Amino acid sequence: MTTTSEAPAPSHAAETRTLTWAWIALCVITIGSWWLAPAHFTERVDPSIPITALVLVLTFVKSRLVVRYFMEVRTAPRWLRRATDGWLVGLHLVIFAIYLF
């Protein structure tokens, strides 16, 4: 009897459902980010660190969803999943640091 450490492959219906929920989350985050733009409420736009931080967090979540579900990294080896997560964290931290300075 042989044992494998691989999880069973998800069914086509389950995979389609997961992709659909990921797509819905991406749409909701996109609309939420657009709604956070201060230009909708005032004519003069001043920089806002909390809003910028929130939008960057939403951007991180969106980019992670795209990388995981639409670039098929969720089925990749663990080292690649962790490397892409590390790259996304580093990228967003650098963008926020540049914004602050």
N, CA, C and O atoms as a printed pandas DataFrame, in Angstrom:
     atom_number atom_name residue_name chain_id  residue_number  x_coord  y_coord  z_coord
0              1         N          MET        A               1    0.844   -1.174    0.000
1              2        CA          MET        A               1    0.000    0.000    0.000
2              3         C          MET        A               1    0.891    1.239    0.000
3              4         O          MET        A               1    1.771    1.374    0.850
4              5         N          THR        A               2    0.668    2.119   -0.929
5              6        CA          THR        A               2    1.461    3.345   -1.016
6              7         C          THR        A               2    0.630    4.514   -0.532
7              8         O          THR        A               2   -0.587    4.563   -0.703
8              9         N          THR        A               3    1.317    5.430    0.065
9             10        CA          THR        A               3    0.635    6.637    0.524
10            11         C          THR        A               3    1.243    7.827   -0.192
11            12         O          THR        A               3    2.439    7.855   -0.484
12            13         N          THR        A               4    0.428    8.778   -0.461
13            14        CA          THR        A               4    0.903   10.009   -1.088
14            15         C          THR        A               4    0.564   11.169   -0.191
15            16         O          THR        A               4   -0.416   11.144    0.553
16            17         N          SER        A               5    1.389   12.184   -0.276
17            18        CA          SER        A               5    1.145   13.375    0.538
18            19         C          SER        A               5    0.348   14.432   -0.222
19            20         O          SER        A               5    0.093   15.520    0.294
20            21         N          GLU        A               6   -0.040   14.102   -1.447
21            22        CA          GLU        A               6   -0.796   15.056   -2.252
22            23         C          GLU        A               6   -2.272   14.994   -1.892
23            24         O          GLU        A               6   -2.823   13.925   -1.626
24            25         N          ALA        A               7   -2.886   16.144   -1.891
25            26        CA          ALA        A               7   -4.321   16.208   -1.632
26            27         C          ALA        A               7   -5.053   15.798   -2.909
27            28         O          ALA        A               7   -4.536   16.005   -4.007
28            29         N          PRO        A               8   -6.230   15.228   -2.782
29            30        CA          PRO        A               8   -6.974   14.864   -3.977
30            31         C          PRO        A               8   -7.339   16.102   -4.787
31            32         O          PRO        A               8   -7.608   17.172   -4.240
32            33         N          ALA        A               9   -7.340   15.928   -6.084
33            34        CA          ALA        A               9   -7.651   17.054   -6.966
34            35         C          ALA        A               9   -9.114   17.468   -6.781
35            36         O          ALA        A               9   -9.996   16.614   -6.698
36            37         N          PRO        A              10   -9.370   18.781   -6.718
37            38        CA          PRO        A              10  -10.763   19.224   -6.572
38            39         C          PRO        A              10  -11.546   18.949   -7.849
39            40         O          PRO        A              10  -10.985   18.892   -8.943
40            41         N          SER        A              11  -12.823   18.783   -7.687
41            42        CA          SER        A              11  -13.666   18.547   -8.852
42            43         C          SER        A              11  -13.768   19.815   -9.686
43            44         O          SER        A              11  -13.482   20.917   -9.218
44            45         N          HIS        A              12  -14.179   19.630  -10.919
45            46        CA          HIS        A              12  -14.308   20.781  -11.828
46            47         C          HIS        A              12  -15.316   21.792  -11.284
47            48         O          HIS        A              12  -15.098   23.001  -11.374
48            49         N          ALA        A              13  -16.412   21.301  -10.725
49            50        CA          ALA        A              13  -17.438   22.203  -10.184
50            51         C          ALA        A              13  -16.898   22.999   -8.997
51            52         O          ALA        A              13  -17.169   24.193   -8.870
52            53         N          ALA        A              14  -16.134   22.333   -8.130
53            54        CA          ALA        A              14  -15.568   23.031   -6.969
54            55         C          ALA        A              14  -14.548   24.073   -7.413
55            56         O          ALA        A              14  -14.491   25.169   -6.854
56            57         N          GLU        A              15  -13.743   23.733   -8.417
57            58        CA          GLU        A              15  -12.749   24.681   -8.917
58            59         C          GLU        A              15  -13.427   25.887   -9.570
59            60         O          GLU        A              15  -12.994   27.024   -9.382
60            61         N          THR        A              16  -14.481   25.637  -10.332
61            62        CA          THR        A              16  -15.221   26.729  -10.961
62            63         C          THR        A              16  -15.857   27.625   -9.903
63            64         O          THR        A              16  -15.853   28.848  -10.042
64            65         N          ARG        A              17  -16.398   27.029   -8.855
65            66        CA          ARG        A              17  -17.021   27.792   -7.778
66            67         C          ARG        A              17  -15.970   28.655   -7.063
67            68         O          ARG        A              17  -16.234   29.811   -6.733
68            69         N          THR        A              18  -14.794   28.093   -6.828
69            70        CA          THR        A              18  -13.718   28.840   -6.178
70            71         C          THR        A              18  -13.285   30.020   -7.034
71            72         O          THR        A              18  -13.105   31.124   -6.520
72            73         N          LEU        A              19  -13.116   29.803   -8.326
73            74        CA          LEU        A              19  -12.731   30.893   -9.233
74            75         C          LEU        A              19  -13.810   31.968   -9.301
75            76         O          LEU        A              19  -13.506   33.158   -9.383
76            77         N          THR        A              20  -15.058   31.545   -9.267
77            78        CA          THR        A              20  -16.153   32.517   -9.297
78            79         C          THR        A              20  -16.119   33.389   -8.045
79            80         O          THR        A              20  -16.283   34.606   -8.138
80            81         N          TRP        A              21  -15.909   32.787   -6.876
81            82        CA          TRP        A              21  -15.847   33.565   -5.636
82            83         C          TRP        A              21  -14.634   34.485   -5.624
83            84         O          TRP        A              21  -14.705   35.605   -5.118
84            85         N          ALA        A              22  -13.528   34.017   -6.176
85            86        CA          ALA        A              22  -12.338   34.878   -6.265
86            87         C          ALA        A              22  -12.634   36.072   -7.173
87            88         O          ALA        A              22  -12.254   37.199   -6.855
88            89         N          TRP        A              23  -13.305   35.835   -8.289
89            90        CA          TRP        A              23  -13.649   36.917   -9.222
90            91         C          TRP        A              23  -14.613   37.909   -8.559
91            92         O          TRP        A              23  -14.457   39.119   -8.719
92            93         N          ILE        A              24  -15.598   37.409   -7.824
93            94        CA          ILE        A              24  -16.535   38.295   -7.120
94            95         C          ILE        A              24  -15.784   39.141   -6.090
95            96         O          ILE        A              24  -16.039   40.340   -5.974
96            97         N          ALA        A              25  -14.868   38.532   -5.346
97            98        CA          ALA        A              25  -14.070   39.278   -4.364
98            99         C          ALA        A              25  -13.245   40.359   -5.055
99           100         O          ALA        A              25  -13.140   41.473   -4.543
100          101         N          LEU        A              26  -12.663   40.048   -6.199
101          102        CA          LEU        A              26  -11.894   41.047   -6.948
102          103         C          LEU        A              26  -12.779   42.224   -7.373
103          104         O          LEU        A              26  -12.365   43.380   -7.286
104          105         N          CYS        A              27  -13.980   41.926   -7.824
105          106        CA          CYS        A              27  -14.908   43.001   -8.223
106          107         C          CYS        A              27  -15.297   43.867   -7.028
107          108         O          CYS        A              27  -15.320   45.093   -7.135
108          109         N          VAL        A              28  -15.598   43.250   -5.909
109          110        CA          VAL        A              28  -15.995   43.989   -4.701
110          111         C          VAL        A              28  -14.840   44.877   -4.229
111          112         O          VAL        A              28  -15.054   46.036   -3.874
112          113         N          ILE        A              29  -13.625   44.342   -4.223
113          114        CA          ILE        A              29  -12.471   45.128   -3.793
114          115         C          ILE        A              29  -12.210   46.283   -4.748
115          116         O          ILE        A              29  -11.855   47.378   -4.311
116          117         N          THR        A              30  -12.378   46.057   -6.037
117          118        CA          THR        A              30  -12.192   47.133   -7.019
118          119         C          THR        A              30  -13.198   48.255   -6.793
119          120         O          THR        A              30  -12.827   49.428   -6.804
120          121         N          ILE        A              31  -14.446   47.913   -6.593
121          122        CA          ILE        A              31  -15.476   48.927   -6.351
122          123         C          ILE        A              31  -15.218   49.636   -5.023
123          124         O          ILE        A              31  -15.388   50.852   -4.924
124          125         N          GLY        A              32  -14.809   48.881   -4.002
125          126        CA          GLY        A              32  -14.491   49.490   -2.708
126          127         C          GLY        A              32  -13.324   50.453   -2.794
127          128         O          GLY        A              32  -13.355   51.520   -2.182
128          129         N          SER        A              33  -12.297   50.091   -3.543
129          130        CA          SER        A              33  -11.143   50.984   -3.716
130          131         C          SER        A              33  -11.543   52.255   -4.449
131          132         O          SER        A              33  -11.095   53.347   -4.100
132          133         N          TRP        A              34  -12.377   52.112   -5.453
133          134        CA          TRP        A              34  -12.847   53.281   -6.196
134          135         C          TRP        A              34  -13.672   54.181   -5.276
135          136         O          TRP        A              34  -13.542   55.404   -5.331
136          137         N          TRP        A              35  -14.509   53.593   -4.441
137          138        CA          TRP        A              35  -15.358   54.368   -3.546
138          139         C          TRP        A              35  -14.523   55.124   -2.508
139          140         O          TRP        A              35  -14.926   56.196   -2.057
140          141         N          LEU        A              36  -13.366   54.578   -2.127
141          142        CA          LEU        A              36  -12.515   55.238   -1.137
142          143         C          LEU        A              36  -11.826   56.495   -1.672
143          144         O          LEU        A              36  -11.305   57.290   -0.891
144          145         N          ALA        A              37  -11.820   56.678   -2.959
145          146        CA          ALA        A              37  -11.151   57.847   -3.530
146          147         C          ALA        A              37  -11.819   59.121   -3.024
147          148         O          ALA        A              37  -13.030   59.280   -3.176
148          149         N          PRO        A              38  -11.051   60.033   -2.424
149          150        CA          PRO        A              38  -11.652   61.230   -1.829
150          151         C          PRO        A              38  -12.216   62.206   -2.863
151          152         O          PRO        A              38  -12.987   63.094   -2.501
152          153         N          ALA        A              39  -11.859   62.069   -4.112
153          154        CA          ALA        A              39  -12.359   62.996   -5.135
154          155         C          ALA        A              39  -13.867   62.869   -5.330
155          156         O          ALA        A              39  -14.489   63.766   -5.899
156          157         N          HIS        A              40  -14.455   61.792   -4.874
157          158        CA          HIS        A              40  -15.908   61.630   -5.005
158          159         C          HIS        A              40  -16.659   62.528   -4.033
159          160         O          HIS        A              40  -17.834   62.830   -4.244
160          161         N          PHE        A              41  -15.982   62.958   -2.966
161          162        CA          PHE        A              41  -16.661   63.695   -1.913
162          163         C          PHE        A              41  -16.304   65.178   -1.872
163          164         O          PHE        A              41  -17.094   65.992   -1.392
164          165         N          THR        A              42  -15.140   65.529   -2.363
165          166        CA          THR        A              42  -14.697   66.922   -2.346
166          167         C          THR        A              42  -14.025   67.255   -3.660
167          168         O          THR        A              42  -13.628   66.364   -4.411
168          169         N          GLU        A              43  -13.900   68.535   -3.930
169          170        CA          GLU        A              43  -13.211   68.950   -5.143
170          171         C          GLU        A              43  -11.706   68.948   -4.930
171          172         O          GLU        A              43  -10.949   68.645   -5.853
172          173         N          ARG        A              44  -11.270   69.281   -3.733
173          174        CA          ARG        A              44   -9.841   69.323   -3.433
174          175         C          ARG        A              44   -9.430   67.985   -2.828
175          176         O          ARG        A              44  -10.074   67.486   -1.905
176          177         N          VAL        A              45   -8.369   67.422   -3.347
177          178        CA          VAL        A              45   -7.903   66.121   -2.862
178          179         C          VAL        A              45   -6.596   66.313   -2.111
179          180         O          VAL        A              45   -5.601   66.774   -2.670
180          181         N          ASP        A              46   -6.615   65.951   -0.838
181          182        CA          ASP        A              46   -5.415   66.001   -0.008
182          183         C          ASP        A              46   -4.926   64.572    0.220
183          184         O          ASP        A              46   -5.731   63.645    0.304
184          185         N          PRO        A              47   -3.613   64.393    0.320
185          186        CA          PRO        A              47   -3.102   63.046    0.592
186          187         C          PRO        A              47   -3.566   62.551    1.967
187          188         O          PRO        A              47   -3.622   63.314    2.931
188          189         N          SER        A              48   -3.887   61.288    2.030
189          190        CA          SER        A              48   -4.352   60.693    3.279
190          191         C          SER        A              48   -3.614   59.379    3.499
191          192         O          SER        A              48   -3.785   58.429    2.735
192          193         N          ILE        A              49   -2.802   59.329    4.535
193          194        CA          ILE        A              49   -2.031   58.121    4.814
194          195         C          ILE        A              49   -2.947   56.937    5.154
195          196         O          ILE        A              49   -2.709   55.841    4.646
196          197         N          PRO        A              50   -3.985   57.107    5.990
197          198        CA          PRO        A              50   -4.847   55.950    6.284
198          199         C          PRO        A              50   -5.557   55.401    5.040
199          200         O          PRO        A              50   -5.660   54.186    4.872
200          201         N          ILE        A              51   -6.041   56.281    4.180
201          202        CA          ILE        A              51   -6.724   55.808    2.970
202          203         C          ILE        A              51   -5.732   55.124    2.043
203          204         O          ILE        A              51   -6.044   54.093    1.447
204          205         N          THR        A              52   -4.536   55.696    1.919
205          206        CA          THR        A              52   -3.511   55.077    1.078
206          207         C          THR        A              52   -3.129   53.710    1.622
207          208         O          THR        A              52   -2.976   52.761    0.854
208          209         N          ALA        A              53   -2.975   53.597    2.931
209          210        CA          ALA        A              53   -2.636   52.304    3.537
210          211         C          ALA        A              53   -3.752   51.284    3.288
211          212         O          ALA        A              53   -3.476   50.128    2.970
212          213         N          LEU        A              54   -4.998   51.707    3.432
213          214        CA          LEU        A              54   -6.120   50.803    3.200
214          215         C          LEU        A              54   -6.175   50.349    1.746
215          216         O          LEU        A              54   -6.398   49.170    1.470
216          217         N          VAL        A              55   -5.974   51.269    0.826
217          218        CA          VAL        A              55   -5.988   50.917   -0.595
218          219         C          VAL        A              55   -4.832   49.969   -0.927
219          220         O          VAL        A              55   -4.997   49.059   -1.739
220          221         N          LEU        A              56   -3.670   50.172   -0.311
221          222        CA          LEU        A              56   -2.553   49.261   -0.543
222          223         C          LEU        A              56   -2.829   47.872    0.030
223          224         O          LEU        A              56   -2.428   46.870   -0.562
224          225         N          VAL        A              57   -3.502   47.803    1.164
225          226        CA          VAL        A              57   -3.878   46.495    1.712
226          227         C          VAL        A              57   -4.862   45.798    0.767
227          228         O          VAL        A              57   -4.736   44.603    0.498
228          229         N          LEU        A              58   -5.835   46.552    0.271
229          230        CA          LEU        A              58   -6.781   45.984   -0.690
230          231         C          LEU        A              58   -6.066   45.553   -1.969
231          232         O          LEU        A              58   -6.413   44.533   -2.565
232          233         N          THR        A              59   -5.075   46.324   -2.387
233          234        CA          THR        A              59   -4.290   45.965   -3.570
234          235         C          THR        A              59   -3.511   44.685   -3.324
235          236         O          THR        A              59   -3.403   43.841   -4.214
236          237         N          PHE        A              60   -2.967   44.536   -2.121
237          238        CA          PHE        A              60   -2.257   43.303   -1.784
238          239         C          PHE        A              60   -3.201   42.102   -1.881
239          240         O          PHE        A              60   -2.852   41.073   -2.460
240          241         N          VAL        A              61   -4.387   42.245   -1.313
241          242        CA          VAL        A              61   -5.352   41.142   -1.346
242          243         C          VAL        A              61   -5.726   40.814   -2.788
243          244         O          VAL        A              61   -5.789   39.644   -3.166
244          245         N          LYS        A              62   -5.975   41.850   -3.596
245          246        CA          LYS        A              62   -6.321   41.623   -4.995
246          247         C          LYS        A              62   -5.192   40.928   -5.742
247          248         O          LYS        A              62   -5.430   39.965   -6.470
248          249         N          SER        A              63   -3.966   41.407   -5.566
249          250        CA          SER        A              63   -2.854   40.810   -6.297
250          251         C          SER        A              63   -2.616   39.372   -5.837
251          252         O          SER        A              63   -2.253   38.520   -6.649
252          253         N          ARG        A              64   -2.814   39.092   -4.559
253          254        CA          ARG        A              64   -2.648   37.716   -4.075
254          255         C          ARG        A              64   -3.730   36.810   -4.663
255          256         O          ARG        A              64   -3.447   35.670   -5.034
256          257         N          LEU        A              65   -4.963   37.305   -4.750
257          258        CA          LEU        A              65   -6.018   36.512   -5.375
258          259         C          LEU        A              65   -5.706   36.221   -6.840
259          260         O          LEU        A              65   -5.893   35.099   -7.310
260          261         N          VAL        A              66   -5.235   37.228   -7.550
261          262        CA          VAL        A              66   -4.904   37.031   -8.967
262          263         C          VAL        A              66   -3.780   36.021   -9.111
263          264         O          VAL        A              66   -3.864   35.108   -9.933
264          265         N          VAL        A              67   -2.723   36.178   -8.316
265          266        CA          VAL        A              67   -1.585   35.261   -8.418
266          267         C          VAL        A              67   -1.997   33.843   -8.032
267          268         O          VAL        A              67   -1.631   32.886   -8.715
268          269         N          ARG        A              68   -2.744   33.701   -6.961
269          270        CA          ARG        A              68   -3.124   32.367   -6.492
270          271         C          ARG        A              68   -4.122   31.668   -7.417
271          272         O          ARG        A              68   -3.928   30.508   -7.782
272          273         N          TYR        A              69   -5.181   32.371   -7.793
273          274        CA          TYR        A              69   -6.271   31.697   -8.477
274          275         C          TYR        A              69   -6.236   31.810   -9.992
275          276         O          TYR        A              69   -6.714   30.906  -10.678
276          277         N          PHE        A              70   -5.698   32.869  -10.528
277          278        CA          PHE        A              70   -5.726   33.038  -11.980
278          279         C          PHE        A              70   -4.370   32.809  -12.628
279          280         O          PHE        A              70   -4.271   32.753  -13.854
280          281         N          MET        A              71   -3.318   32.675  -11.815
281          282        CA          MET        A              71   -2.004   32.303  -12.344
282          283         C          MET        A              71   -1.629   30.906  -11.857
283          284         O          MET        A              71   -0.492   30.467  -12.030
284          285         N          GLU        A              72   -2.590   30.210  -11.246
285          286        CA          GLU        A              72   -2.464   28.817  -10.824
286          287         C          GLU        A              72   -1.350   28.565   -9.815
287          288         O          GLU        A              72   -0.805   27.461   -9.773
288          289         N          VAL        A              73   -1.000   29.549   -9.010
289          290        CA          VAL        A              73    0.048   29.345   -8.011
290          291         C          VAL        A              73   -0.482   28.532   -6.829
291          292         O          VAL        A              73    0.310   27.965   -6.076
292          293         N          ARG        A              74   -1.778   28.463   -6.652
293          294        CA          ARG        A              74   -2.308   27.699   -5.516
294          295         C          ARG        A              74   -2.000   26.215   -5.642
295          296         O          ARG        A              74   -1.991   25.509   -4.634
296          297         N          THR        A              75   -1.749   25.724   -6.844
297          298        CA          THR        A              75   -1.404   24.316   -7.038
298          299         C          THR        A              75    0.101   24.130   -7.232
299          300         O          THR        A              75    0.549   23.017   -7.508
300          301         N          ALA        A              76    0.872   25.175   -7.096
301          302        CA          ALA        A              76    2.326   25.118   -7.273
302          303         C          ALA        A              76    2.991   24.586   -6.002
303          304         O          ALA        A              76    2.345   24.462   -4.962
304          305         N          PRO        A              77    4.265   24.279   -6.094
305          306        CA          PRO        A              77    4.984   23.850   -4.887
306          307         C          PRO        A              77    4.961   24.930   -3.810
307          308         O          PRO        A              77    4.817   26.120   -4.089
308          309         N          ARG        A              78    5.107   24.474   -2.582
309          310        CA          ARG        A              78    5.032   25.384   -1.434
310          311         C          ARG        A              78    6.055   26.518   -1.540
311          312         O          ARG        A              78    5.739   27.656   -1.196
312          313         N          TRP        A              79    7.264   26.233   -2.005
313          314        CA          TRP        A              79    8.303   27.264   -2.087
314          315         C          TRP        A              79    7.880   28.386   -3.034
315          316         O          TRP        A              79    8.195   29.551   -2.793
316          317         N          LEU        A              80    7.164   28.041   -4.114
317          318        CA          LEU        A              80    6.730   29.073   -5.054
318          319         C          LEU        A              80    5.591   29.896   -4.462
319          320         O          LEU        A              80    5.543   31.112   -4.651
320          321         N          ARG        A              81    4.679   29.250   -3.752
321          322        CA          ARG        A              81    3.597   29.993   -3.092
322          323         C          ARG        A              81    4.164   30.972   -2.080
323          324         O          ARG        A              81    3.745   32.128   -2.019
324          325         N          ARG        A              82    5.117   30.507   -1.288
325          326        CA          ARG        A              82    5.720   31.393   -0.278
326          327         C          ARG        A              82    6.556   32.487   -0.923
327          328         O          ARG        A              82    6.565   33.624   -0.449
328          329         N          ALA        A              83    7.255   32.155   -1.996
329          330        CA          ALA        A              83    8.067   33.168   -2.693
330          331         C          ALA        A              83    7.185   34.265   -3.280
331          332         O          ALA        A              83    7.532   35.443   -3.194
332          333         N          THR        A              84    6.058   33.901   -3.869
333          334        CA          THR        A              84    5.173   34.925   -4.432
334          335         C          THR        A              84    4.541   35.764   -3.325
335          336         O          THR        A              84    4.371   36.972   -3.488
336          337         N          ASP        A              85    4.192   35.141   -2.207
337          338        CA          ASP        A              85    3.652   35.908   -1.077
338          339         C          ASP        A              85    4.700   36.877   -0.532
339          340         O          ASP        A              85    4.395   38.033   -0.239
340          341         N          GLY        A              86    5.935   36.397   -0.400
341          342        CA          GLY        A              86    7.015   37.277    0.070
342          343         C          GLY        A              86    7.277   38.423   -0.881
343          344         O          GLY        A              86    7.500   39.556   -0.454
344          345         N          TRP        A              87    7.250   38.130   -2.170
345          346        CA          TRP        A              87    7.450   39.178   -3.175
346          347         C          TRP        A              87    6.340   40.225   -3.092
347          348         O          TRP        A              87    6.613   41.422   -3.172
348          349         N          LEU        A              88    5.094   39.785   -2.935
349          350        CA          LEU        A              88    3.976   40.726   -2.837
350          351         C          LEU        A              88    4.078   41.583   -1.578
351          352         O          LEU        A              88    3.831   42.788   -1.632
352          353         N          VAL        A              89    4.436   40.982   -0.452
353          354        CA          VAL        A              89    4.588   41.749    0.787
354          355         C          VAL        A              89    5.691   42.786    0.621
355          356         O          VAL        A              89    5.502   43.958    0.947
356          357         N          GLY        A              90    6.854   42.350    0.110
357          358        CA          GLY        A              90    7.967   43.280   -0.096
358          359         C          GLY        A              90    7.614   44.406   -1.043
359          360         O          GLY        A              90    7.941   45.564   -0.786
360          361         N          LEU        A              91    6.947   44.075   -2.138
361          362        CA          LEU        A              91    6.550   45.083   -3.121
362          363         C          LEU        A              91    5.641   46.133   -2.504
363          364         O          LEU        A              91    5.854   47.330   -2.696
364          365         N          HIS        A              92    4.628   45.694   -1.764
365          366        CA          HIS        A              92    3.683   46.642   -1.189
366          367         C          HIS        A              92    4.310   47.471   -0.064
367          368         O          HIS        A              92    3.964   48.640    0.110
368          369         N          LEU        A              93    5.223   46.876    0.695
369          370        CA          LEU        A              93    5.932   47.655    1.718
370          371         C          LEU        A              93    6.817   48.732    1.088
371          372         O          LEU        A              93    6.881   49.855    1.588
372          373         N          VAL        A              94    7.491   48.395    0.005
373          374        CA          VAL        A              94    8.328   49.379   -0.695
374          375         C          VAL        A              94    7.471   50.495   -1.272
375          376         O          VAL        A              94    7.840   51.666   -1.185
376          377         N          ILE        A              95    6.334   50.148   -1.858
377          378        CA          ILE        A              95    5.444   51.180   -2.414
378          379         C          ILE        A              95    4.974   52.114   -1.308
379          380         O          ILE        A              95    4.948   53.329   -1.501
380          381         N          PHE        A              96    4.604   51.570   -0.154
381          382        CA          PHE        A              96    4.134   52.416    0.951
382          383         C          PHE        A              96    5.268   53.276    1.494
383          384         O          PHE        A              96    5.054   54.440    1.830
384          385         N          ALA        A              97    6.474   52.715    1.584
385          386        CA          ALA        A              97    7.625   53.496    2.048
386          387         C          ALA        A              97    7.924   54.646    1.095
387          388         O          ALA        A              97    8.206   55.760    1.536
388          389         N          ILE        A              98    7.863   54.387   -0.199
389          390        CA          ILE        A              98    8.079   55.454   -1.177
390          391         C          ILE        A              98    7.012   56.534   -1.028
391          392         O          ILE        A              98    7.314   57.724   -1.120
392          393         N          TYR        A              99    5.768   56.122   -0.799
393          394        CA          TYR        A              99    4.681   57.089   -0.613
394          395         C          TYR        A              99    4.950   57.980    0.601
395          396         O          TYR        A              99    4.717   59.188    0.552
396          397         N          LEU        A             100    5.440   57.382    1.688
397          398        CA          LEU        A             100    5.661   58.130    2.916
398          399         C          LEU        A             100    6.812   59.119    2.812
399          400         O          LEU        A             100    6.796   60.155    3.476
400          401         N          PHE        A             101    7.807   58.816    1.992
401          402        CA          PHE        A             101    8.996   59.678    1.904
402          403         C          PHE        A             101    9.031   60.350    0.608
403          404         O          PHE        A             101    9.953   61.120    0.336
